[in-house]
Amino acid sequence: MPRPTAAQFAYGSATVVATTLALLLLFRTESGVGVAAIGTAALALGLLVAVRLAHPGHRTAQGAGQTAADRASAAARTHHALEGIGAGERIPAPRSSARADEHSLRR
């Protein structure tokens, strides 16, 4: 089993603390059972966030309907389209009328 990263610890811990505070303020519980239930729920949510962070390839709204083959094909098309950039003639930068030793901010 791989070790958790620093980001997983940070996001998981922040989730536990924020969730615990929010639920305690929301439900205003004073009983030990209520506090234990809120703490357990916050720990479960923090664990879920930390584990979910380990899988960066989760689906987004843009790629939700695409298959792996579609994404690979789109990446290949983008790569081939970008191969021609920079292969042509170099375009010289426009020359200013200022002297070479004069800084552009002093005009």
C-alpha positions, 0 to 999 in steps of 0.5 A: 500500500503506497504511503499518503502524500503531504497533500493528502494529509493536508486536505484530509486534515483540513476537511476533518477540522472544517467538517467537525466545526461546521457540524458542531455549529450546525447541530449545536449538540452537547451530548457525548454521543452526538459529538462522537457521531459528528467526529466519526462522520468528519473522519470518514469524510476526511478519509474519503477526500484524502483517498480521492485525491490519490486518483487524479484521473477522476472524471471532469465535466469535459471528459465525462462522456469520452472513452480512453480511446477518444482521449488518446485520439484527441491528444494525438491530433493535438500533438500532430497539429503542434508539430508544425509550429516553429518549423517555418521561417523566423519572424524578426521582432519589430525594431523600435526607433529608440537608440539601443542604449536607451531603456524603453521606460525612459522614452 
